[in-house]
Amino acid sequence: MGGLGFSEENVVSVTVEAVQSALKGLVDSNTQIDFVTAKAVKNLKVDDGDISLDIVLGYPAKSQFDGIRKTVIGVLRELPGVKNVSVNVSSQIVSHAVQRGVKLLPGVKNIIAVASGKGGVGKSTTAVNLALALAAEGAQVGMLDADIYGPSQPMMLGITGRPESIEENTIEPMEGHGLQASSIGFLIEEDSPMVWRGPMVTSALEQLLRQTRWRDLDYLIVDMPPGTGDIQLTLSQKVPVTGAVIVTTPQDVALLDARKGLKMFEKVGVPIIGIIENMSTYVCPSCGHEEHVFGTGGGEKMCQDYQVDFLGALPLNLSIREQADAGRPTVVADPDGAIAGIYKNIARQVAIRVASLSKDMSSKFPNIVVQNT
């Protein structure tokens, strides 16, 4: 052939199998699972050296999209025969299973209860920053203030005024920093005490939950009242909860009560997403000395004892309290700061663990109605 003026060229064509194999070796740094096993690879097309695909994550991660896209493109460009690579990265949040026999909530895909065994551990501040961090990553998020006796979310979200009622027996959610919110605090005077017995409190909370017209929420964060009494148990049985996050401090007394909160959710069939240790350490702003004011390692030890995930530790810091009191929680007030980064990392871990839970299949099947004909 060479004598006739022709030259032989080895033309290498990239295949779908080669692309899948390359993606199989590419691990998502957030989940530690490769994109193929996680079933995140969608619409893969290979045409004469041109590759196009979508990476669809099961958790909100807007801040991660660009990095993931560049990583995938970089790996696929190394394959022989590749000319062009087009990658689109997005998130798709789906509904996950709740307690058996509990009716799902219209307009809400997943409900995450943030709870503590006792008050004073920073549960409400953690809950609102968790919600804001999920919203910052691109999710549609709501906040239900379930602490009827001591509602704090209106102040923390900087929301004033009264909710509207467009339809009978419904209320519109209030909005603050991009969150939809509902609280008894929107309906009463700021200094009015709630002198109610347990059944009235439970009834009021169910009305707030079910009569608020939530709009297409990926996550509804429920700031649970502290404790493990009748009210908390009733809520855990009636609210369709996807999973629960337990907030504690390293202090032995707080851990003792946090264990009770964890066991309560286990008894009613609610998965424990993980544990957050608040006020974990204090760093002196003047000299930089670090002090474990409430002890050390308690949250992680509790996780080991109950085989649940440790989601992260937050410092005891004056700015967290000041920003929440001013109606601009840390994730909003200082979105690029170190503490906001901790909240965002915890929120991402929460969303990833929710994505790993069993999916809700009740909406996949039609209701069967038996009629006499």
C-alpha atoms as one frame of an Amber mdcrd trajectory, in Angstrom:
protein
   0.000   0.000   0.000   2.909   2.348   0.810   4.222   2.051  -2.770   0.907
   3.305  -4.118   1.106   6.564  -2.113  -1.277   5.578   0.688  -0.461   5.664
   4.399  -2.117   3.546   7.035  -3.588   5.356  10.032  -4.905   3.772  13.192
  -8.225   5.503  13.744  -9.400   5.029  17.356 -13.103   5.487  18.075 -14.198
   6.162  21.626 -17.001   3.888  22.826 -19.819   4.213  25.349 -18.211   1.396
  27.319 -14.903   3.308  27.521 -16.682   6.414  28.762 -18.628   4.443  31.381
 -15.447   2.756  32.522 -13.736   6.134  32.960 -16.717   7.489  34.910 -16.752
   4.342  37.042 -13.311   5.305  38.293 -14.379   8.860  39.107 -15.526   9.167
  42.730 -17.806  11.973  43.927 -15.769  13.565  46.732 -19.002  14.414  48.599
 -20.502  10.915  48.674 -17.352   8.796  48.153 -19.318   6.848  45.511 -18.483
   6.832  41.793 -20.978   8.527  39.485 -21.941   5.306  37.667 -22.730   3.347
  40.836 -24.667   6.356  42.161 -26.724   6.325  38.916 -25.908   9.995  38.440
 -24.912   9.630  34.778 -27.826  10.474  32.487 -28.309  10.984  28.718 -24.846
   9.685  27.782 -24.203  10.073  24.050 -21.053   9.219  22.097 -20.884  10.224
  18.437 -17.666  10.118  16.394 -15.485  11.337  19.228 -18.022  13.787  20.648
 -19.243  12.983  24.164 -22.192  14.566  25.917 -23.764  13.616  29.245 -25.567
  14.911  32.304 -24.479  14.405  35.905 -27.617  14.567  38.060 -26.890  14.642
  41.787 -29.444  13.526  44.365 -28.535  16.353  46.727 -28.297  20.155  46.336
 -24.735  21.221  45.553 -24.766  24.355  43.414 -21.348  25.372  44.729 -19.917
  22.032  43.575 -21.310  21.976  40.023 -18.440  23.750  38.288 -15.754  21.666
  40.001 -17.513  18.389  39.183 -18.048  19.444  35.565 -14.373  20.349  35.096
 -13.226  17.107  36.715 -15.441  14.930  34.502 -14.406  16.795  31.354 -10.728
  16.479  32.289 -10.968  12.709  32.760 -12.941  12.063  29.565 -10.621  14.193
  27.431  -7.798  11.781  28.278  -9.571   8.950  26.448  -8.152   8.085  22.984
 -10.249   9.358  20.100 -12.124  12.045  22.046 -12.715  15.336  20.224 -15.231
  17.289  22.299 -16.801  16.771  25.725 -19.980  18.435  26.941 -21.065  17.913
  30.577 -24.046  19.425  32.358 -24.270  19.093  36.162 -27.515  19.564  38.116
 -29.418  18.344  41.165 -32.733  16.527  41.379 -34.266  16.118  44.842 -36.872
  13.373  45.231 -39.219  12.358  48.048 -38.120   9.689  50.501 -40.122   7.335
  52.694 -41.597   8.446  56.029 -43.108   6.582  58.990 -45.610   3.919  58.012
 -49.209   5.095  58.189 -48.402   8.840  58.282 -49.930  10.959  55.514 -47.483
  12.863  53.306 -47.633  16.641  53.125 -48.669  18.327  49.824 -45.955  20.530
  48.360 -43.176  19.024  50.514 -40.753  16.323  49.347 -38.795  15.729  52.562
 -39.227  16.775  56.186 -36.135  16.916  58.395 -36.706  17.237  62.146 -33.978
  19.072  64.082 -34.262  18.033  67.713 -32.493  18.037  71.055 -33.209  16.269
  74.298 -32.962  19.526  76.238 -33.065  23.282  75.684 -30.113  25.625  75.550
 -27.925  23.653  73.151 -28.404  25.989  70.160 -30.889  23.793  68.306 -32.912
  26.647  66.753 -29.794  28.511  65.594 -28.443  25.292  64.089 -31.778  24.554
  62.399 -32.080  27.949  60.700 -28.467  27.918  59.483 -28.948  24.366  58.209
 -32.024  25.493  56.260 -30.230  28.542  54.844 -27.232  26.418  53.838 -29.462
  23.989  51.909 -31.120  26.960  50.186 -27.696  28.425  49.321 -26.915  25.178
  47.488 -29.982  25.604  45.296 -32.743  23.735  47.168 -36.256  25.007  47.837
 -36.435  25.065  51.637 -39.041  25.810  54.284 -38.813  26.293  58.042 -41.529
  25.163  60.457 -41.081  26.573  63.956 -42.555  23.751  66.055 -41.634  25.319
  69.390 -45.086  26.645  70.269 -44.088  27.764  73.779 -40.948  29.602  72.667
 -40.986  30.424  68.937 -37.677  31.962  67.879 -37.588  31.603  64.097 -39.454
  34.881  63.352 -36.650  36.817  65.096 -33.859  34.724  63.592 -35.242  35.107
  60.062 -35.971  38.804  60.541 -39.644  38.336  59.624 -42.347  40.654  60.938
 -46.054  41.013  60.209 -48.893  38.519  59.844 -49.346  35.775  57.230 -52.049
  36.132  54.570 -54.930  33.712  54.054 -55.888  33.508  50.376 -58.038  30.394
  50.689 -60.276  29.364  53.580 -58.526  27.388  56.344 -55.085  28.006  54.853
 -52.263  30.451  55.469 -49.486  31.566  53.165 -45.933  30.969  54.377 -43.956
  34.056  55.360 -40.562  34.551  53.684 -37.145  35.444  55.005 -33.735  35.139
  53.272 -35.294  32.891  50.616 -36.932  30.494  53.083 -40.656  29.816  53.367
 -41.550  29.903  57.063 -44.454  29.197  59.384 -44.545  29.824  63.137 -47.049
  30.481  65.904 -44.878  33.552  66.475 -46.411  35.121  63.362 -49.891  34.833
  64.860 -49.405  36.129  68.417 -47.913  39.184  70.086 -44.185  38.925  70.734
 -44.538  38.997  74.534 -47.687  36.828  74.783 -47.119  33.596  76.736 -48.635
  30.390  75.336 -50.493  29.103  78.401 -51.730  25.956  76.669 -51.920  22.313
  77.622 -50.338  19.592  75.517 -53.337  18.669  73.315 -53.856  22.313  72.322
 -50.187  22.661  71.413 -50.234  19.507  69.312 -53.401  20.623  67.524 -51.958
  24.083  66.828 -48.777  22.609  65.404 -50.637  20.202  63.141 -52.644  23.134
  61.810 -49.465  25.128  61.138 -47.942  22.159  59.368 -50.885  21.095  57.233
 -52.704  24.393  56.644 -49.632  26.330  55.508 -49.578  26.326  51.687 -46.000
  25.174  51.205 -44.791  25.724  47.648 -42.777  22.909  46.068 -40.293  22.390
  48.904 -37.368  20.001  48.536 -36.865  20.145  52.308 -38.959  21.367  55.211
 -36.817  21.837  58.310 -38.805  21.408  61.531 -37.333  23.174  64.549 -38.659
  20.761  67.179 -39.416  21.839  70.764 -36.803  20.619  73.270 -37.435  17.505
  75.327 -38.943  14.056  74.801 -42.356  14.380  76.419 -45.881  13.762  75.155
 -45.831  16.686  72.709 -42.571  15.597  71.057 -43.681  11.972  70.833 -47.051
  12.942  69.315 -45.324  15.154  66.744 -42.915  12.369  65.845 -45.857  10.057
  65.222 -48.044  12.491  63.238 -45.555  14.551  61.238 -44.305  12.678  58.113
 -40.588  12.841  58.891 -37.935  11.661  56.420 -35.183  11.762  59.046 -34.035
  13.466  62.230 -30.922  15.443  63.131 -29.945  15.528  66.814 -28.181  18.632
  68.180 -26.178  18.355  71.391 -23.240  19.910  73.199 -20.285  17.830  74.449
 -21.548  18.245  78.033 -22.546  14.991  79.756 -25.957  16.330  80.831 -26.805
  17.415  77.268 -25.606  14.092  75.863 -27.754  12.193  78.350 -30.871  13.974
  77.092 -29.760  13.796  73.443 -29.625  10.002  73.760 -33.259  10.046  74.891
 -34.208  12.138  71.866 -32.433   9.705  69.569 -34.213   6.702  71.105 -37.584
   8.469  70.765 -37.177   8.782  66.999 -36.005   5.189  66.745 -39.153   4.001
  68.547 -41.452   5.687  66.014 -39.463   4.507  62.977 -37.776   7.780  62.009
 -34.203   7.327  60.675 -31.463   9.251  62.472 -29.573  11.254  59.837 -26.801
  12.139  62.274 -25.620  14.165  65.229 -24.312  17.748  65.314 -22.130  18.822
  68.225 -22.715  22.502  68.977 -20.519  24.731  71.173 -17.779  22.164  70.658
 -14.863  24.468  71.354 -14.130  28.099  72.214 -11.250  30.032  70.662 -10.285
  33.263  72.429 -10.460  36.113  69.873  -7.645  37.959  71.679  -4.985  35.320
  72.174  -6.195  32.382  70.063  -6.242  29.968  73.014  -8.664  27.073  72.445
 -10.770  25.782  75.322 -13.244  22.880  75.397 -15.701  24.627  77.716 -18.313
  21.851  77.724 -16.005  18.858  77.401 -14.683  17.099  74.336 -15.533  14.156
  72.097 -19.007  13.577  73.535 -20.905  13.822  70.253 -18.536  11.475  68.435
 -18.687   8.974  71.301 -22.492   9.021  71.122 -22.313   8.361  67.374 -20.093
   5.351  67.983 -22.426   4.000  70.669 -25.500   4.173  68.413 -23.852   3.591
  64.999 -25.032   6.917  63.582 -23.136   9.544  61.585 -21.283  12.471  63.135
 -22.247  15.400  60.903 -19.864  17.995  62.307 -18.879  20.250  65.197 -19.617
  23.954  65.581 -17.675  26.388  67.773 -18.949  28.480  70.666 -18.725  31.877
  69.001 -20.231  35.254  69.862 -20.938  36.112  66.224 -23.312  33.142  65.799
 -25.538  34.453  68.592 -25.307  38.103  67.510 -26.134  37.362  63.879 -29.129
  35.165  64.754 -30.485  37.749  67.195 -30.188  40.415  64.482 -32.291  38.364
  62.047 -29.335  37.556  59.777 -27.990  34.094  60.705 -24.354  33.275  59.993
 -24.906  31.619  56.592 -26.524  34.875  55.390 -24.478  37.403  57.382 -21.065
  35.933  56.530 -21.637  33.411  53.707 -17.938  33.024  52.871 -16.736  32.821
  56.484 -15.292  29.754  58.198 -18.355  29.110  60.393 -20.750  29.396  57.439
 -18.503  26.868  55.699 -19.044  24.410  58.568 -22.816  24.875  58.380 -22.746
  24.340  54.604 -20.664  21.189  54.915 -23.056  19.813  57.551 -26.052  20.676
  55.354 -24.464  18.863  52.406 -23.878  15.783  54.565 -27.506  15.885  55.727
 -28.774  16.101  52.136 -26.484  13.271  50.987 -27.718  10.991  53.774 -31.334
  11.847  52.987 -30.654  10.964  49.321 -29.414   7.519  50.407 -32.676   6.684
  52.228 -35.480   4.625  50.670 -37.472   6.566  48.108 -41.165   7.231  48.615
 -43.117   4.920  46.311 -46.637   5.808  47.448 -46.982   8.446  44.731 -46.018
   5.887  42.070 -49.160   3.831  42.498 -52.751   4.944  41.902 -55.293   4.764
  44.679 -57.422   1.636  44.348 -61.117   2.288  44.872 -63.548  -0.605  45.181
 -67.071   0.266  44.085 -70.292  -1.736  44.007 -71.587  -1.844  40.431
